[in-house]
Amino acid sequence: MLSDKLKHAIRQAYKAIGENLTHFNPRKQQALLIAEIAKTLAGEYDNDRKIITIEAGTGTGKSLAYCLGAIPLALARDKKVCISTATVALQEQLVDKDLPFLKQYAGIDFNFTLVKGRQRYVCRQKLTQAVTSSSGDEPTQVGFTFAEKPDAKDVRTLNAMHKALLDGSWLGDIDSWENHLPTHIWQQVQSDKHSCLKNLSEHTHCPFHKARDTMDQAHVLVINHSLLLADLELGGGRILSPPEDTIYIIDEAHHLPKVTRDFSSASVTLKGSIEWLTKLRDTGDKMSALIKSRNTISSALKLGDDCQDLLLEMQKVLTFVEANANVYFLDHDLSTSGQGNNFTKKSSQDSQVYRFENGIIPQTLKNWAEDLHSLSKKLISHLNKLYNGLIEAVKDGDTQMYLAEPLLAEAGFMLQRLENLQALWFMYAKTDSDKGAPMARWLEKTHHKRQDYLISASPIEVGFTLENMLWSQCEGAVLCSATLRALNSFDHFRFQVGLKDNDGTQYQQVDSPFDYQNNAQLVVANMVNEASAPAFTDEIITKLPHYLEQGSASLVLFSSYWQMNKVAEALRANSDIDIMVQGELSRQQIIEQHKKRCDNNKVSIIFGTQSFSEGLDLPGDYLNNLIITKLPFSVPTSPVEQAQAEYVTAKGGNPFMTLSVPDTSKKLVQACGRLLRNEKDEGVITLLDKRVVTKRYGKQLLDSLPPFNRVFEK
């Protein structure tokens, strides 16, 4: 229960903000969110299920609401708050603006920190080894780290990094380095979990470990979804605080299903894997030679034997795929199912993809997968023994660190690849349950640099994974976004993330305080052609100049690059319309030039695709005319999307209505959300797709939008 003391503390914090800021306007929507979050996390609704899912429109102040609703309670109960986001922009807003604001004006004493993945930090020891200075004016020499000696510019960069790290002017993370760091430089000196170990004295003061020490002292952690999943995949509490001691706030939660699915997927190249596996025995022998103990010699021998067996099995799979390549990777009939074969053909310029229908693979391949999974597991065990033995040898002083370091990094590289092999072959070896969705399994013939075969697997549904790893383990959770509902219902999202309507989870939808009726008009254009008709693009070219005249700052959203570029090319050829087109400049350059034009009272027009419909913040006069050329339906082209549609069909459902329409509903809400960013913003949204009035799902899509003043052209 939420104690009177906590209620008072939260109210006082909210009151203090209002007293300290003259322009702060308390919002009833925000107050409601604070109360519902606090009551849920306190267990007032369900003490065993402290989870709330919130859709809060733009302008509701949800970040301040979830901070005020969660942080005082977490402090009182000695729990950590972990705020996870999908974008860097929101992370920066929280760390640079929202949390300092709360700490300064709300009277709450807490510490916070931004937690980054290990590979965002330099390894001090690697950098020191990469840069070994000689006396006088002689040039700096670069150590063993690089396969090829860097050029003079790279050496200067390394020297500058080393000096800045030692004098404290650089904290050691790539994001705070003022200049661009070339990838080939950073990859050689970044921290990795296998060689940059805190229990080795040479690495005690590495930036990553110092950052983690800071994390231990923080009450609030700001992370991204990928780091959250990385920790959960390790069992929780390995990177972040343990789930049972953590209140998770998952902002931009509509991204969580995809991030989870990506983390649960695995891919392996057959020829590429065979190549690096041939080097594994040599790695084991070199480690054993440094350790010089009977146990490690035994592990090295076992590693060599099992590696040879695994190579033989991998070669069998490669031979099998190559023998069937003429059947699997035909170039004709690219989107249909092959008769008598459990796969779907799909080709592109760079690759040919082959999805096994219903996830069913040939029994021969399944048998090999079982053996490969078992052998991968054994190799991981053998290599771990050698790895740990080498660490102990360094700690005991039996082996010098400079000799062990490259082998630890090499072994770590091998371990990561072996873990990926084990995961992939497990997904091919397991028998899918009749009660759930099958795995998506597919082959891909790649033509990048050289021909190879990529074998992949991914779960279709990840709700069960999130329930087991997160919801059932955590102290509490807040899931929020401006777009969680689809067609005015949480059902689609709830299914995606593994929540149920009767499991104790709370749901709250809070409308934006914006005056949509008076500030925004939604115009459904009178188009002659359906959006799928060949003549539709020509009609856009003809009618778009008229709609561009409705505002001084326009954003035109397209469903494809092809259509966007064709329209831009035609308008530029036939008029003096000045357009900034996505892809011709970087996103940041487009935004900067657009704002500059608007500030100088000039007309500015941006053409963009789906990626410009989310996360683009153009308040006030920076956007007053939004044109959506086509409903944002996506064609299921990826193997996972095709497998999802296939599974829905197999269950007797309609994948278009079950998957495509809800997904389009959320995307359309996101796109329309670009127009009004503040309460005083005004403008027009024009939709050039007549399907919202001609198709049976059209009304559902329109009704899921905010209550704009609708105008249907005749």
Summary of the structure (lengths in Angstrom):
residues: 714
radius of gyration: 28.2
end to end distance: 57.2
largest distance: 86.8
contacts: 2285
relative contact order: 0.10
helix: 51%
strand: 15%
